[in-house]
Amino acid sequence: MKKFISTVLALGMAASLAACGGSASTAASTESTAASAAEATADSDLAYIKNKGKMTIGYTVYEPMNYTDADGNFTGFDTELATAVCEKLGVEPDFVEINWDTKIVELDAKSIDCIWNGMTLTDDIMANTACTKAYAKNAQVVVMKADADYSSTADLVGKTIVAEAGSAGESAISEDESLSQADYVSKSVQTDCLMEVAAGTADAAVLDLTLATAMIGEGTDYANLAIKDELNAEEYGVAFRKGSDAADAVNAAFDELKADDTMQALADKYSLTLAD
């Protein structure tokens, strides 16, 4: 009889232990799943942006992309396009003025979430960030006083030329055999380059066609300046942190904004040409 009771007790304890073990195993599994989900969220740049409720957008003052108009309104093609994209992503746009020369440092430090400011898709940018597809066309141009003699970049050998530090214009100067023999001076923003040429402290500036078209010539503050040469064709895109999944989400928003003609309307408004 005692042996029978002992056997029953032993079986009961074993069942209890098995039940406890199953409960512990289930809890461990649940914790592991939660940890994996948290890790996946942590690795998602898009989730990070959405959790903040805003996309911090790095820009420099650059008409017609991001600038303040005569009425004091912050506007521009990129300003409006970024705002439309943020609306589709369910976040607010947060525009932060940056030093263009340290844009990737700012991006990697999470001071900003993206660089969205008429940024040329150079090999360097595409190698060090997660870029969207191109959304607009551009070129680097030589800007001089309208009455200056110019036939080719060879005329600028030994002359003073300016460009924005870290810009595609700066790269164009270093890559051109004649321009690389000029006295190059970097400036913090492209508008400073225009001021230097207009004041006669620089002979020429190399900068974006989009900015030059909007800011120089008859009816502007730089009526005495003109585009003398177009050096190369290029395209604009948006840069996120390397490995970011936010670039794909913005690409999807671009597709929607193209389909409903929002992007074309903005391109017409700011005299830009969309990328193919």
Buried (B, 14 or more C-beta within 10 A) or exposed (E): EEEEEEEEEEEEEEEEEEEEEEEEEEEEEEEEEEEEEEEEEEEBBBBBBBEEEBBBBBBBBBBBBBBEEEEEEEBBBBBBBBBBBBEBBEBEBBBEEBBBBBBBEBBEEEBBBBBBBBBBBBEEBEEBBBBBBBBBBBBBBBBBBBEBEBEEBEBBEEBBBBBBBBBBBBBBBEEBEBBEBBEBBBBBBBBBBBBBBBEEEBBBBBBBBBBBBBBBBEEEEBEBBBBBBEBBEBBBBBBBBBEBBBBBBBBEBBEEBEEEEBBEEBBEEBEBEBBE
